[in-house]
Amino acid sequence: MTAPPGPGDGVAAGQGAPCRARELGLSIGVFPPGPHNAITDIGGVMVGHRTLVRGDSIRTGVTAILPHGGNPFQDRVPAGLAVANGFGKMAGTTQLVELGELETPILLTNTLSVGRVADALVSWTLDLPGNGKVRSVNPVVGETNDGVLNDIRARAVVAEDASAALSDARPGPVGEGAVGAGTGTLAFGWKGGIGTSSRLLPPALGGHAVGVLVQTNFGGSLRVAGHPVGEALGRFYLKEHADRGDADGSVMIVIATDAPLSDRNLTRLARRSFAGLARTGAAFSNGSGDYAVAFSTAEGVRRTPARRRAVSAVEDLPNDLLSPLFVAVADATEEAVLNSLFMATTVRSRDLVTGSLVVGEAIDLDAVRRVLAGGRG
């Protein structure tokens, strides 16, 4: 059987080349983005991908988010978790909530690969210099189910793929769309994937930055800057009052900030990301796993070995200064979701049961432009 085209072959004539939301003239919110408009605008944060496109039906991968370039087990960052709907298989959540910290990078993959990726992350952590006596590791691995476009039962992701994503991690521009853990995902009835965005607060509000990375694989009725694009283009959850299951799926939201926040306030920051998700028209359905993890890279809150063994002074941005960060994270999440859609290309796969072609169609950006201009697509 001839393999269908891969992710890079799927931009149809007239649909417009993939581009980010700002290239469509969209400016979400009141604060400007960072230089890369990405989670890597937070100093020290790095992102890497491993993209798997094989044969007729393997369309999946791994995405790694590193909080800093050092040893994350020894120099831990405070973190918080928020869950809008818990239909998911995210690993490492209970210890993250209990202790309020990360001791590994965050890896994203597909639902049935969480175990293998977690095991690879444990091995990676144990092998780091300085971890020779480590006997407990809490790997944090998020997931969405890419089983429509990917033969998920094949469990094609192996330890080497997780290691490759970690090795690929770097600062600067971040690959978006059908890459890494977003290779086989769908959102709002179109091809979803990885998206990212950032916001910078002005000096008068602290000058801190917030960055967001999303893995989109959920449904609803797409809204772009308030415009009902999903309805205009005829793809939305509960169309004609028939629940076709289009809303089921998941989203992973990873948030980084250089603001010195406690794990309690990082949890509050994570919750606010769902405001941005809601603005895009997400349905938050019964079958959707909607998770957000936020961490701070500020040196003043980092939990070094010395700080973990003695009473020490720790920076803590007070509650009264958090509201601008809440606004920033909602706006960055909204734009990251749009970037995941607008940067995706059409992905074709094969249903191994029926033998039929399965297509994750990239959204028609020319049609989006027409809706934004006041038309109906």
VEXLOFI-142335 format. One record per residue (C-alpha): residue number from 1; x, y, z; residue in one letter. Coordinates in steps of 0.02 Angstrom, whole numbers. Each point is the difference from the previous one (the first is absolute). Example, Ala and Ser with C-alpha at 12.3 -4.5 7.8 and 13.67 -1.06 7.14 Angstrom:
VEXLOFI-142335
<1; <615; -225; 390>; a> <2; <69; 172; -33>; s> 
This chain:
VEXLOFI-142335
<1; <0; 0; 0>; m> <2; <69; 168; -49>; t> <3; <29; 117; 147>; a> <4; <-108; 156; -3>; p> <5; <87; 169; 0>; p> <6; <74; 59; 164>; g> <7; <-29; 163; 93>; p> <8; <108; 105; -115>; g> <9; <-103; -46; -155>; d> <10; <-168; 63; 54>; g> <11; <-26; 183; -46>; v> <12; <-135; 4; -132>; a> <13; <-1; 132; -135>; a> <14; <-100; 151; 52>; g> <15; <8; -38; 185>; q> <16; <142; 117; 35>; g> <17; <170; -48; 68>; a> <18; <14; -34; 187>; p> <19; <33; 156; 102>; c> <20; <-13; 60; 179>; r> <21; <-148; 99; 65>; a> <22; <95; 165; -6>; r> <23; <38; -26; -184>; e> <24; <-188; 3; -26>; l> <25; <-4; 170; 82>; g> <26; <-64; -64; 168>; l> <27; <63; 80; 160>; s> <28; <-73; -89; 151>; i> <29; <-8; 99; 161>; g> <30; <84; 157; 65>; v> <31; <179; -56; 33>; f> <32; <134; -28; -134>; p> <33; <79; -170; -32>; p> <34; <182; -40; 32>; g> <35; <131; -5; -140>; p> <36; <-51; -176; -57>; h> <37; <-181; 8; 59>; n> <38; <34; -169; 80>; a> <39; <20; -85; 168>; i> <40; <188; 10; -30>; t> <41; <-10; 188; 27>; d> <42; <11; -47; 184>; i> <43; <187; -6; 32>; g> <44; <70; -176; 14>; g> <45; <-154; -90; -67>; v> <46; <35; -118; -146>; m> <47; <-114; -103; -112>; v> <48; <39; -153; -106>; g> <49; <-103; -112; -115>; h> <50; <8; -176; -67>; r> <51; <-119; -22; -147>; t> <52; <-48; -176; -57>; l> <53; <-74; -21; -175>; v> <54; <18; -180; -59>; r> <55; <-90; -106; -129>; g> <56; <-187; 15; -20>; d> <57; <-54; 36; 177>; s> <58; <132; 56; 125>; i> <59; <-29; 187; 32>; r> <60; <58; 42; 176>; t> <61; <148; 63; 102>; g> <62; <71; 77; 157>; v> <63; <24; 180; 55>; t> <64; <117; 46; 144>; a> <65; <-6; 160; 103>; i> <66; <153; 31; 111>; l> <67; <-15; 132; 137>; p> <68; <185; 39; -8>; h> <69; <162; -68; -69>; g> <70; <65; -72; 164>; g> <71; <-47; -153; 102>; n> <72; <-188; 16; 30>; p> <73; <3; -133; 136>; f> <74; <129; 92; 104>; q> <75; <-59; 178; -41>; d> <76; <-188; -20; 5>; r> <77; <-124; 132; -53>; v> <78; <-164; 34; 90>; p> <79; <-153; -53; -98>; a> <80; <-188; -8; 7>; g> <81; <-132; -105; -87>; l> <82; <-178; 41; -53>; a> <83; <-126; -121; -75>; v> <84; <-158; 59; -89>; a> <85; <-57; -177; -46>; n> <86; <97; -151; 59>; g> <87; <-28; -125; -140>; f> <88; <187; -27; -21>; g> <89; <149; -108; 42>; k> <90; <126; 130; 53>; m> <91; <143; -75; 102>; a> <92; <80; 82; 152>; g> <93; <-147; 108; 53>; t> <94; <-23; -54; 181>; t> <95; <178; 37; 54>; q> <96; <1; 160; -101>; l> <97; <-153; 60; 96>; v> <98; <61; -65; 168>; e> <99; <174; 77; -7>; l> <100; <-35; 142; -122>; g> <101; <154; -28; -106>; e> <102; <72; -81; -156>; l> <103; <151; -112; 11>; e> <104; <3; -48; -185>; t> <105; <-38; 83; -166>; p> <106; <-179; -13; -64>; i> <107; <-24; -120; -145>; l> <108; <-155; -9; -111>; l> <109; <-51; -149; -107>; t> <110; <-151; -108; -44>; n> <111; <-111; -89; 126>; t> <112; <68; -177; -18>; l> <113; <181; 58; 2>; s> <114; <-1; 84; 171>; v> <115; <77; -152; 86>; g> <116; <145; -19; -120>; r> <117; <36; 186; -3>; v> <118; <-6; 9; 190>; a> <119; <122; -145; 11>; d> <120; <117; 87; -122>; a> <121; <-10; 160; 102>; l> <122; <46; -96; 157>; v> <123; <153; -72; -88>; s> <124; <50; 172; -66>; w> <125; <-12; 71; 176>; t> <126; <97; -141; 82>; l> <127; <140; 21; -127>; d> <128; <28; 185; 34>; l> <129; <163; 44; 88>; p> <130; <-32; 22; 185>; g> <131; <-146; -121; 6>; n> <132; <100; -156; 40>; g> <133; <-89; -28; 165>; k> <134; <-176; 42; -59>; v> <135; <-127; -136; 43>; r> <136; <-165; 87; -37>; s> <137; <-51; 100; -154>; v> <138; <-169; 80; -39>; n> <139; <-10; 10; -191>; p> <140; <-132; 123; -62>; v> <141; <-76; -56; -165>; v> <142; <-156; 70; -81>; g> <143; <-99; -71; -144>; e> <144; <-140; 15; -125>; t> <145; <-77; -140; -102>; n> <146; <55; 8; -182>; d> <147; <-85; -165; -44>; g> <148; <-98; 68; -149>; v> <149; <152; 43; -105>; l> <150; <124; -113; 88>; n> <151; <0; -188; 26>; d> <152; <9; 29; 187>; i> <153; <-13; -186; 42>; r> <154; <167; -29; -88>; a> <155; <83; 102; 139>; r> <156; <132; 58; -121>; a> <157; <79; 122; 123>; v> <158; <149; -80; 87>; v> <159; <128; 59; 127>; a> <160; <118; 62; -135>; e> <161; <-134; 119; -63>; d> <162; <-21; 80; 171>; a> <163; <189; 14; 14>; s> <164; <9; 80; -173>; a> <165; <-129; 132; 50>; a> <166; <101; 40; 155>; l> <167; <161; 11; -101>; s> <168; <-85; 112; -128>; d> <169; <-54; 125; 132>; a> <170; <67; 175; -27>; r> <171; <-47; 182; 26>; p> <172; <-64; 114; -138>; g> <173; <-137; -33; -128>; p> <174; <-113; -150; 32>; v> <175; <-68; -117; -132>; g> <176; <-190; 8; -10>; e> <177; <-143; -93; -82>; g> <178; <20; -183; -48>; a> <179; <162; -30; 94>; v> <180; <52; -100; 152>; g> <181; <-147; -45; 112>; a> <182; <-114; 97; -117>; g> <183; <38; -104; -156>; t> <184; <-164; -98; 5>; g> <185; <-119; 113; 97>; t> <186; <-162; 83; -54>; l> <187; <-85; 158; 65>; a> <188; <-171; 73; -40>; f> <189; <-17; -125; -144>; g> <190; <162; 57; -82>; w> <191; <182; -49; 20>; k> <192; <64; 60; 168>; g> <193; <172; -20; 77>; g> <194; <129; 98; 97>; i> <195; <-20; 187; 23>; g> <196; <89; 129; 107>; t> <197; <-7; 183; 47>; s> <198; <66; 121; 132>; s> <199; <-36; 167; 82>; r> <200; <112; 133; 78>; l> <201; <-62; 111; 141>; l> <202; <59; 182; 1>; p> <203; <124; 54; 134>; p> <204; <-138; 89; 96>; a> <205; <-86; -169; 23>; l> <206; <158; -93; 47>; g> <207; <76; -32; -171>; g> <208; <-28; -188; 13>; h> <209; <-34; -119; -145>; a> <210; <-122; -142; -24>; v> <211; <16; -135; -133>; g> <212; <-122; -136; -51>; v> <213; <15; -159; -103>; l> <214; <-153; -104; -46>; v> <215; <-34; -171; -73>; q> <216; <-174; 16; -76>; t> <217; <-112; -149; -30>; n> <218; <-177; 51; 48>; f> <219; <-164; 61; -72>; g> <220; <-126; 140; 12>; g> <221; <-47; 146; -111>; s> <222; <155; 96; -54>; l> <223; <2; 186; 36>; r> <224; <142; 109; -62>; v> <225; <13; 168; 89>; a> <226; <-186; -14; 36>; g> <227; <-49; -44; -179>; h> <228; <-104; -161; -16>; p> <229; <116; -82; -126>; v> <230; <-57; -177; 38>; g> <231; <-182; 43; -33>; e> <232; <43; 101; -156>; a> <233; <100; -145; -72>; l> <234; <-129; -131; 50>; g> <235; <101; -100; 126>; r> <236; <-51; 6; 181>; f> <237; <-54; -110; 145>; y> <238; <-188; -41; 6>; l> <239; <-28; 62; -177>; k> <240; <-182; -37; -46>; e> <241; <-26; -52; 182>; h> <242; <88; -167; -30>; a> <243; <136; -48; 122>; d> <244; <127; -81; -115>; r> <245; <136; -7; 132>; g> <246; <95; 143; -81>; d> <247; <37; 81; 168>; a> <248; <90; -147; 78>; d> <249; <189; 9; 10>; g> <250; <122; 90; 111>; s> <251; <114; 149; 19>; v> <252; <164; 18; 93>; m> <253; <50; 176; 51>; i> <254; <177; 32; 64>; v> <255; <34; 171; 75>; i> <256; <168; 77; 46>; a> <257; <32; 166; 86>; t> <258; <151; 90; 69>; d> <259; <-107; 80; 135>; a> <260; <47; -62; 175>; p> <261; <-159; -95; 40>; l> <262; <-39; -128; 133>; s> <263; <-75; -167; -52>; d> <264; <-167; 63; 68>; r> <265; <0; 150; -116>; n> <266; <66; -104; -144>; l> <267; <-155; -107; 22>; t> <268; <-105; 157; -10>; r> <269; <94; 53; -156>; l> <270; <-32; -171; -79>; a> <271; <-187; 16; 33>; r> <272; <-7; 165; -95>; r> <273; <66; -82; -158>; s> <274; <-170; -81; -20>; f> <275; <-75; 173; -28>; a> <276; <105; 14; -158>; g> <277; <-48; -177; -51>; l> <278; <-184; 42; 21>; a> <279; <17; 153; -112>; r> <280; <50; -115; -144>; t> <281; <-166; -94; 16>; g> <282; <59; -157; 90>; a> <283; <-144; -111; 57>; a> <284; <81; -71; 159>; f> <285; <-96; -160; -36>; s> <286; <-19; -157; 105>; n> <287; <132; -91; -100>; g> <288; <129; 139; 0>; s> <289; <153; 5; 112>; g> <290; <37; 184; 28>; d> <291; <161; 23; 101>; y> <292; <111; 150; 36>; a> <293; <170; -1; 86>; v> <294; <87; 162; 47>; a> <295; <177; 21; 65>; f> <296; <116; 143; 46>; s> <297; <179; 14; -57>; t> <298; <44; 143; 121>; a> <299; <164; -34; 90>; e> <300; <-74; 67; 162>; g> <301; <-128; -140; 10>; v> <302; <105; -144; -69>; r> <303; <10; -145; 122>; r> <304; <184; -42; 5>; t> <305; <71; -138; 112>; p> <306; <55; 130; 128>; a> <307; <-172; 79; 7>; r> <308; <-84; -168; 18>; r> <309; <101; -41; 155>; r> <310; <-10; 161; 100>; a> <311; <-112; 147; 35>; v> <312; <33; 134; -130>; s> <313; <-71; 161; -67>; a> <314; <-101; -22; -160>; v> <315; <-67; 135; -116>; e> <316; <-189; 7; -17>; d> <317; <-99; 117; -110>; l> <318; <-149; 54; 106>; p> <319; <-179; -40; -47>; n> <320; <-41; 182; -37>; d> <321; <126; 2; -145>; l> <322; <-63; -156; -88>; l> <323; <-145; 67; -103>; s> <324; <107; 59; -148>; p> <325; <77; -174; -9>; l> <326; <-174; -75; -2>; f> <327; <-45; 108; -149>; v> <328; <164; -45; -87>; a> <329; <-21; -187; 18>; v> <330; <-178; 2; -66>; a> <331; <51; 101; -152>; d> <332; <154; -106; -35>; a> <333; <-101; -161; 14>; t> <334; <-130; 64; -123>; e> <335; <134; 46; -126>; e> <336; <96; -162; 25>; a> <337; <-157; -100; -43>; v> <338; <-25; 101; -159>; l> <339; <184; -24; -47>; n> <340; <-19; -188; 21>; s> <341; <-139; 2; -130>; l> <342; <68; 130; -119>; f> <343; <173; -79; -9>; m> <344; <-65; -176; -29>; a> <345; <3; -84; -169>; t> <346; <-118; -136; -62>; t> <347; <46; -174; 63>; v> <348; <-58; -159; -88>; r> <349; <-2; -171; 78>; s> <350; <-79; -171; -23>; r> <351; <-132; -82; 110>; d> <352; <72; -175; 20>; l> <353; <-170; -77; 39>; v> <354; <-96; 67; -150>; t> <355; <148; 39; -114>; g> <356; <-74; 170; -37>; s> <357; <96; 162; -13>; l> <358; <-14; 114; 151>; v> <359; <37; 185; -21>; v> <360; <36; 132; 130>; g> <361; <-31; 152; -108>; e> <362; <92; 161; 35>; a> <363; <-115; 147; 27>; i> <364; <-24; 107; -155>; d> <365; <88; 161; 48>; l> <366; <-68; 92; -152>; d> <367; <-175; -40; 62>; a> <368; <49; 57; 175>; v> <369; <59; 165; -74>; r> <370; <-168; 22; -85>; r> <371; <-95; -31; 162>; v> <372; <111; 122; 94>; l> <373; <-35; 128; -135>; a> <374; <-187; -19; 30>; g> <375; <-44; -136; -124>; g> <376; <-65; -177; 26>; r> <377; <151; -96; -63>; g> 
